[in-house]
């Protein structure tokens, strides 16, 4: 059996991972009796943690937001510093920490007193960064709301504007948040369309967890891979298929996973699928790879590259007659 102090920390951690636990569930996870769970909950309350209990067969325990920050984890100054740092990281200021920062921010927001939340908001609003993320900005609080709904398996309702500017109201079962390094995407089951959808978070407005809770569905593949496939071609006006004279591993290392799909052909070539609303963007993306290539589709891209090649030739005198 765990020592009491270690068990209390484990109990507190469990209470923060989801909104509701039954006594028997906690007892099984901690390997103690339901009576011991009740005593440990009383100890957490004595330390200042607001653990709410619901009696009855369907009852259980829930960790609420307290009037004061419990002293066991963080003091006021530490809590403010952590919350501000998490918001900065959630916005992409710290490479490789965006997803975990949003998850941690959702957990911290569950117990952060309102007086400290106001201090965090004031600091955040007063700050300005000279350089920001390359993609559209997404409000960290909105990300935290959606992350909490993913964690709690709660349906959400939100406004959405698609790539053509059409506004709609959506109800969805949120599955995962995916950060590509440039943009945030929500992978969710769209209840009205009865299918999986990816939503750009910078186009989402006013997400609200409405309930009820849902049983999680199985996504055909990992959420990050699913988003990479969706955003590589399906959402764009022009969808390109190109053979590159380079190994697939080399192309993937140069281009990264966003907006592309790479399929190896042999040791020396691969097929790249990508998309964009701009032919200029596709042409620049291909030429930046620094390898020979052959365009199969769309025909507009091949014509555009011929036009660019002629223009470049003329700019260095290759198109003039002597």
C-alpha positions as CSV (number, residue, x, y, z in Angstrom):
1,X,0.0,0.0,0.0
2,X,1.2,3.5,-0.8
3,X,2.2,5.7,2.1
4,X,-0.5,8.2,3.0
5,X,1.2,11.3,1.6
6,X,2.0,9.7,-1.7
7,X,-1.5,8.3,-1.9
8,X,-3.0,11.7,-1.4
9,X,-0.9,13.1,-4.3
10,X,-2.1,10.2,-6.4
11,X,-5.7,10.8,-5.4
12,X,-5.4,14.5,-6.2
13,X,-3.9,13.7,-9.6
14,X,-6.7,11.3,-10.5
15,X,-9.3,13.9,-9.5
16,X,-7.7,16.4,-11.9
17,X,-7.7,14.1,-14.9
18,X,-11.5,13.9,-15.3
19,X,-14.5,15.6,-13.7
20,X,-16.2,12.7,-11.9
21,X,-15.0,9.6,-10.1
22,X,-16.9,7.0,-8.1
23,X,-15.5,5.8,-4.7
24,X,-15.0,2.2,-6.0
25,X,-13.2,3.5,-9.1
26,X,-10.8,5.5,-7.0
27,X,-10.4,2.6,-4.6
28,X,-9.4,0.3,-7.4
29,X,-6.9,2.8,-8.8
30,X,-5.3,3.4,-5.4
31,X,-5.6,-0.2,-4.2
32,X,-7.5,0.8,-1.1
33,X,-11.0,0.4,0.3
34,X,-13.8,2.9,-0.3
35,X,-13.6,3.8,3.4
36,X,-10.0,4.8,3.0
37,X,-10.9,6.9,-0.1
38,X,-13.4,8.8,2.1
39,X,-10.8,9.4,4.7
40,X,-8.3,10.6,2.1
41,X,-10.9,12.9,0.6
42,X,-11.4,14.4,4.0
43,X,-7.7,15.0,4.4
44,X,-7.6,16.8,1.0
45,X,-10.4,19.1,2.2
46,X,-8.5,19.9,5.3
47,X,-5.6,20.9,3.1
48,X,-7.9,23.3,1.2
49,X,-8.8,21.2,-1.9
50,X,-12.6,21.6,-2.6
51,X,-13.6,18.0,-3.2
52,X,-17.3,17.7,-3.7
53,X,-19.2,14.5,-3.0
54,X,-22.5,13.3,-4.4
55,X,-24.3,10.6,-2.4
56,X,-26.1,7.6,-3.8
57,X,-25.4,4.7,-6.1
58,X,-24.6,7.1,-9.0
59,X,-22.7,9.5,-6.8
60,X,-19.0,10.2,-6.6
61,X,-16.3,12.8,-6.2
62,X,-15.5,15.9,-8.1
63,X,-12.7,18.4,-7.7
64,X,-14.0,22.0,-7.8
65,X,-12.4,25.5,-8.0
66,X,-11.6,26.8,-4.5
67,X,-11.7,30.2,-2.9
68,X,-8.0,30.0,-2.4
69,X,-5.2,28.1,-4.2
70,X,-4.4,25.0,-2.2
71,X,-0.9,25.4,-0.8
72,X,0.3,21.9,-1.5
73,X,0.9,22.4,-5.2
74,X,1.7,26.1,-6.0
75,X,1.7,29.4,-4.2
76,X,0.0,32.4,-5.9
77,X,3.1,33.8,-7.6
78,X,4.1,30.3,-8.9
79,X,0.5,29.7,-10.2
80,X,0.4,33.0,-12.1
81,X,3.9,32.4,-13.6
82,X,2.9,28.9,-14.7
83,X,-0.4,30.0,-16.2
84,X,1.2,32.9,-18.2
85,X,3.9,30.6,-19.4
86,X,1.4,28.0,-20.5
87,X,-0.5,30.6,-22.5
88,X,2.6,31.7,-24.2
89,X,3.5,28.1,-25.1
90,X,0.0,27.3,-26.2
91,X,0.3,30.2,-28.7
92,X,3.4,28.5,-30.2
93,X,6.1,30.6,-28.5
94,X,7.8,27.5,-27.2
95,X,8.6,24.9,-29.9
96,X,7.2,21.4,-29.3
97,X,5.2,22.2,-26.2
98,X,1.9,23.6,-27.6
99,X,-0.3,20.5,-27.2
100,X,0.9,19.6,-23.7
101,X,0.7,23.3,-22.7
102,X,-3.0,23.4,-23.7
103,X,-3.7,20.3,-21.7
104,X,-1.9,21.6,-18.6
105,X,-3.7,24.9,-19.0
106,X,-7.1,23.2,-18.9
107,X,-6.1,21.3,-15.8
108,X,-4.8,24.4,-14.0
109,X,-7.9,26.4,-14.9
110,X,-10.0,23.8,-13.1
111,X,-8.7,24.9,-9.7
112,X,-7.3,28.4,-10.3
113,X,-9.2,30.9,-8.1
114,X,-10.9,33.8,-9.8
115,X,-8.7,36.4,-8.2
116,X,-5.6,34.8,-9.7
117,X,-7.3,34.2,-13.1
118,X,-7.9,38.0,-13.2
119,X,-4.2,38.6,-12.6
120,X,-3.2,36.2,-15.4
121,X,-5.6,37.9,-17.8
122,X,-4.2,41.3,-16.9
123,X,-0.6,40.2,-17.5
124,X,-1.5,38.4,-20.7
125,X,-3.3,41.4,-22.1
126,X,-0.4,43.7,-21.2
127,X,2.2,41.6,-23.1
128,X,3.2,42.0,-26.7
129,X,5.6,39.9,-28.7
130,X,7.8,41.2,-31.5
131,X,7.6,37.9,-33.4
132,X,4.7,35.5,-33.2
133,X,3.6,32.2,-34.6
134,X,3.5,31.9,-38.4
135,X,-0.1,30.7,-38.5
136,X,-3.3,32.6,-37.5
137,X,-3.6,33.3,-33.8
138,X,-5.9,31.2,-31.7
139,X,-7.1,32.3,-28.2
140,X,-5.6,30.0,-25.6
141,X,-8.8,30.1,-23.5
142,X,-10.8,28.8,-26.4
143,X,-8.2,26.0,-26.9
144,X,-8.5,25.2,-23.1
145,X,-12.4,25.0,-23.4
146,X,-12.1,22.6,-26.3
147,X,-9.3,20.6,-24.7
148,X,-11.4,20.1,-21.6
149,X,-14.4,19.0,-23.7
150,X,-12.1,16.4,-25.4
151,X,-11.0,15.2,-22.0
152,X,-14.5,15.1,-20.5
153,X,-16.1,13.6,-23.6
154,X,-18.6,16.4,-23.7
155,X,-20.4,17.5,-26.9
156,X,-19.7,21.1,-28.0
157,X,-21.5,23.7,-30.0
158,X,-19.7,26.4,-31.9
159,X,-19.8,28.8,-34.9
160,X,-17.6,27.9,-37.9
161,X,-16.6,29.7,-41.1
162,X,-15.4,27.4,-43.9
163,X,-12.6,28.2,-46.4
164,X,-15.2,29.9,-48.7
165,X,-16.4,32.2,-45.9
166,X,-19.8,30.4,-45.3
167,X,-20.9,30.6,-41.6
168,X,-22.6,27.8,-39.9
169,X,-23.4,26.4,-36.4
170,X,-21.9,23.0,-35.6
171,X,-22.5,20.4,-32.9
172,X,-19.7,17.9,-32.6
173,X,-18.1,15.2,-30.4
174,X,-14.5,16.5,-29.9
175,X,-11.8,13.9,-30.3
176,X,-8.3,15.6,-30.4
177,X,-6.6,18.9,-30.9
178,X,-3.8,18.8,-33.4
179,X,-1.1,21.5,-33.8
180,X,0.7,21.5,-37.1
181,X,3.2,24.2,-36.1
182,X,1.3,26.8,-38.2
183,X,-2.3,26.1,-37.3
184,X,-4.5,24.4,-34.7
185,X,-7.1,21.8,-35.8
186,X,-9.9,20.1,-33.9
187,X,-10.7,16.5,-35.0
188,X,-14.3,15.8,-34.1
189,X,-17.4,13.8,-35.1
190,X,-19.8,16.2,-36.7
191,X,-23.2,15.0,-35.5
192,X,-25.3,16.6,-38.2
193,X,-23.1,15.2,-41.0
194,X,-22.5,11.8,-39.2
195,X,-18.8,11.9,-40.2
196,X,-15.4,12.9,-39.0
197,X,-14.3,16.5,-39.7
198,X,-11.3,18.6,-39.1
199,X,-12.0,22.2,-38.0
200,X,-9.4,25.0,-38.2
201,X,-9.5,26.5,-34.7
202,X,-8.9,30.1,-36.0
203,X,-12.3,29.7,-37.8
204,X,-14.1,28.4,-34.7
205,X,-16.1,30.9,-32.7
206,X,-17.6,30.7,-29.1
207,X,-17.2,27.0,-28.4
208,X,-19.4,25.8,-25.5
209,X,-19.6,22.4,-23.9
210,X,-23.2,21.6,-24.0
211,X,-23.4,17.9,-23.1
212,X,-24.4,15.2,-23.1
213,X,-21.3,13.0,-22.6
214,X,-20.6,10.6,-25.5
215,X,-18.9,7.3,-25.9
216,X,-15.6,7.9,-27.9
217,X,-15.6,6.7,-31.5
218,X,-12.6,5.1,-33.2
219,X,-10.8,7.4,-35.6
220,X,-9.5,5.4,-38.7
221,X,-5.9,6.5,-37.8
222,X,-3.9,8.6,-35.5
223,X,-5.4,12.1,-35.3
224,X,-2.2,13.8,-36.4
225,X,-1.9,11.6,-39.4
226,X,-5.5,12.1,-40.3
227,X,-5.2,15.8,-40.1
228,X,-2.0,15.8,-42.2
229,X,-3.9,13.8,-44.9
230,X,-6.9,16.1,-44.8
231,X,-5.0,19.4,-45.0
232,X,-2.5,18.2,-47.6
233,X,-5.0,18.2,-50.4
234,X,-8.7,17.8,-49.6
235,X,-9.4,21.4,-48.5
236,X,-7.7,23.2,-51.3
237,X,-8.7,24.4,-54.8
238,X,-5.6,22.9,-56.4
239,X,-4.6,19.3,-55.6
240,X,-1.2,18.4,-57.0
241,X,0.4,15.0,-57.7
242,X,4.1,15.1,-58.5
243,X,6.9,12.6,-59.0
244,X,10.1,13.7,-57.2
245,X,13.5,12.4,-58.2
246,X,14.6,11.9,-54.6
247,X,14.0,9.4,-51.8
248,X,10.8,9.8,-49.8
249,X,12.8,10.1,-46.5
250,X,14.7,13.1,-47.9
251,X,11.6,14.8,-49.1
252,X,9.8,14.3,-45.8
253,X,12.8,15.7,-43.9
254,X,12.9,18.8,-46.1
255,X,9.2,19.5,-46.3
256,X,7.8,18.3,-42.9
257,X,4.5,16.6,-42.4
258,X,2.2,19.6,-43.0
259,X,0.3,19.9,-46.3
260,X,2.0,17.0,-48.0
261,X,1.7,13.2,-48.4
262,X,4.7,11.3,-49.6
263,X,4.6,7.8,-51.1
264,X,7.9,6.1,-52.0
265,X,8.2,4.6,-55.5
266,X,11.7,3.2,-55.2
267,X,15.0,4.1,-53.6
268,X,15.5,7.1,-55.8
269,X,12.0,8.6,-56.3
270,X,8.6,9.2,-54.6
271,X,5.2,10.6,-55.3
272,X,4.2,13.8,-53.5
273,X,0.5,14.9,-53.0
274,X,-0.1,18.4,-51.8
275,X,-2.6,21.2,-52.2
276,X,-3.1,24.9,-52.1
277,X,-5.4,27.7,-53.2
278,X,-2.5,29.3,-55.0
279,X,-0.6,28.1,-58.0
280,X,2.3,30.4,-57.0
281,X,2.4,28.7,-53.6
282,X,2.5,25.2,-55.1
283,X,5.3,26.3,-57.5
284,X,7.3,27.8,-54.7
285,X,6.8,24.7,-52.5
286,X,8.1,22.4,-55.2
287,X,11.1,24.5,-56.2
288,X,12.2,24.9,-52.6
289,X,12.7,21.1,-52.4
290,X,15.7,21.5,-54.7
291,X,15.1,18.2,-56.7
292,X,13.9,17.4,-60.2
293,X,10.2,16.7,-60.5
294,X,7.4,15.8,-63.0
295,X,3.9,17.2,-62.5
296,X,1.0,14.8,-63.2
297,X,-1.8,17.0,-62.0
298,X,-3.4,19.5,-62.1
299,X,-2.8,20.7,-65.6
300,X,-3.0,24.3,-64.4
301,X,0.1,23.8,-62.3
302,X,2.1,22.5,-65.3
303,X,1.0,25.5,-67.4
304,X,1.9,27.9,-64.5
305,X,5.3,26.4,-64.2
306,X,5.9,26.8,-67.9
307,X,4.9,30.4,-67.7
308,X,7.3,30.9,-64.7
309,X,10.1,29.2,-66.5
310,X,9.7,31.4,-69.5
311,X,9.6,34.5,-67.3
312,X,12.8,33.5,-65.5
313,X,14.5,32.7,-68.8
314,X,13.7,36.1,-70.1
315,X,14.9,37.8,-66.9
316,X,18.4,36.4,-67.5
317,X,18.4,36.9,-71.3
318,X,17.6,33.4,-72.2
319,X,14.4,34.4,-74.1
320,X,15.9,37.1,-76.3
321,X,17.2,36.6,-79.8
322,X,20.7,37.7,-80.7
